[in-house]
Amino acid sequence: PDLPPSSYQIQYLGEVTYPGDYEIGLTVRSVDTDSVHYELGIFHDSTCLSVADAIGPRGELTSEVLKAAPTAD
């Protein structure tokens, strides 16, 4: 489902250009009955270029959604 964040803050630590190859790291900090608080980082090689803090609505995690989600190795 499309669940845009209700709160979003970005702190740029370096220059992010387009086009470019970047990796995005994400961690869930907390979950309650209505929302999910997560943090993201944008990396180029081993350099962190940006961090973000977001809060978004909590969607329903059906068995179909969980089966389709990629797993970490």
Summary of the structure (lengths in Angstrom):
residues: 73
radius of gyration: 14.3
end to end distance: 24.3
largest distance: 39.5
contacts: 142
relative contact order: 0.30
helix: 8%
strand: 49%
